[in-house]
Amino acid sequence: MWTLGLLSLAVLGDVAWGKPVYAGDKVQSRTPYTVKDSYDVPAKWTREGPAPENHHITLSIGLKQSRFGDLERQLMEVSDPDHPRYGQHLTPEEVSEYIRPTAEASDDVHEWLSDNGVDLDTLSHTQAGDWITVRLPVKQVERLLDTEYSVYTHDEDGTRMVRAPEWSLPRHLHGHIDAIQPTNSFSRPSKLSKPNMKRSSTLKPVSKAEGALRVPPKTPGLQHPTVAQVCNASLVTPLCLRTLYGTVDYVPQVPGQNQIGLCNYLNETNNRSDVSIFLQNFRPDAVAAAQQFTIDIIANGQNQQTPLTGSQLGSQDVEGNLDAETILGISYPTPLTAYNTGGSPDFIPDVNTPTDTNEPYLTWITFVEGQSSVPQVISTSYDDDEQSVPPSFAARVCQEFGKFGVLGHTLLFASGDSGVGPTGSCISNNGTNATTFIPEFPSTCPYITSVGATKNFAPEIAAFDASNDFASGGGFSNYFARPWYQNTTVPQYIASLNGEYAGLFNASGRGYPDISAQGQRFAVVYAGEVISVDGTSAATPAASAVLSLVNDALIAAGKSPLGFFNPLLYKTAYAGFNDITSGSSIGCGTNGFAAKTGWDPVTGFGTPVGHTSFLLS
């Protein structure tokens, strides 16, 4: 079993219990308040002033999952191809029994909320009761957590967040509560390239005229195309990807039983008109899918299907279109569900927070957990600097992702687009301002599959585009220890460095990415025109679509879906990937980690070779 390897957080001992008493505006708990979590404000965030007392916060309280260690063991067993229980995924009801808080924890937390004037009828709970959500004014939250909230502004793009870098709990609750947000997490998963800004994908459009000229002529009658015949590095299309990765002749057998999903954040959606034009040009047999795929709206997520305004053009929905068009172009007719996640259900913009600043992954997780049907593969093209997320909260979100694996779902995340870190911003957030490589979260979570990017075809190499500084992201976590499935692979790469970059990364951390796919100059139809984009956010839906077709073949053969893919990948399935040995994760003013034989922290084990041969034996 692997451990999360978190920075230790002190838990103080209990004192004698007694009923709370009120002293003016301050609640005296049965035990004294002590600091539960403290985290430095990341670079480029400036405090503007105190948060207005009447500003409201949707508070998410994560109660300790009583038996997560046992659930982690279950995850390891059902995901390990050498274990007798491989593929025997759990049901949601079984998972709930592992993560349900103890009665003592639940009672104590609810008592604390009630004693602080919170109406218990206003609370929302997850199915297992491990998350409590409530909307409260800042003044009440400050009293509840013995803290002070302030308005922080990002120095470069003006984003505002209401946050509290340090917060406290009564001592007797420290062992009952893992995390509370929004407090000190400054994570804000991004989708678009901005100069000197962290982003999860670099979306670099070509001009409309140039893009239109790049639409390749149709090739009717070409029964068995070769990569050389259908692939052009200036515009990567679904036919190219299907040919390159061996799925072009595969006909899905159990669409419906097998499904695929994608996640949209930051007001993104998937424009059906653009998706239709894309499929007409690049996958004509799939045109009907543009109107058939499902869009689930979560917490007021956006789904604007009307033409974009002038201010929206060039940014909004580029990512959304890329994801849907890539997935449908490869995995059709596998049903697709797009999850459009916005703010909390009752989020109200105001002068201090004109846009939602809640934690989007958590909002999505709590919604999906309540659904009766969830796709087996889910693609997410968003991430952020690991150090923008407090270790305690990163650990808890990672645990939530682990639940998906034990249920039989495969989560894929983009590895980032700045190599080992964006040059000029490779500074630690621990108060030392030391130069360091910048790992990406959630790619550093050991329970998900991280996807890097490649380019070219003969051979494929690690992606890099000097025109916009896009480089396939990769590295090692500072929060999560190396998981057991990497123990026979990653140390070999570390040894091959011979001390290079020592001190700039955590050699004992979880290495990422795990695999790669093409991620440069992808064809996208946007606002009715063909453009091209770069990014691991292109590679991720491509890899997800290929793995979804693997699931189709597995389910049709009476087998279980892949579920958590990494243990199988690192033991045997790496043989079904094309090893990438050229290029590097350029960033932080260095060449970054080099692609080498075997696993490496720029392309992982490489790109898919054929979609079923290595898994159906």
Secondary structure, 3 states (H helix, E strand, C coil): CCCCCCCCCCCCCCCCCCCCEEECCEEECCCCEEEEEECCCCCCEEEEEECCCCCEEEEEEEECCCCHHHHHHHHHHHHCCCCCCCCCCCCHHHHHHHHCCCHHHHHHHHHHHHHCCCCHHHCEECCCCCEEEEEEEHHHHHHHHCCCCEEEEECCCCCEEEECCEEEEEHHHCCCEEEEECCCCCCCCECCCCCCCCCCCCCCCCCHHHHHHCCCCCCCCCCCCCHHHHCCCCCECHHHHHHHCCCCCCCCCCECCECEEEEECCCCCCCHHHHHHHHHHHCHHHCCHHHHCEEEEECCCCCCCCCCCCCCCCCCCHHHHHHHHHHHHHHCCCCEEEEEECCCCCCCCCCCCCCCCCCHHHHHHHHHCCCCCCCCEEEECCEEEHHHCCHHHHHHHHHHHHHHHHCCCEEEEECCCECCCCCCCCECCCCCCCECCCCEECCCCCCCEEEEEEECCCCCEECEECCCCEECCCEEEEEEECCHHHCCCHHHHHHHCCCCCCCCCCCCEEEECCEEEECCCEEEEECCEEEEECCHHHHHHHHHHHHHHHHHHHHHCCCCCCCCCHHHHHHCHHHHEECCCCCECCECCECCCECCCCCECCCECCEECCCCCCCCC
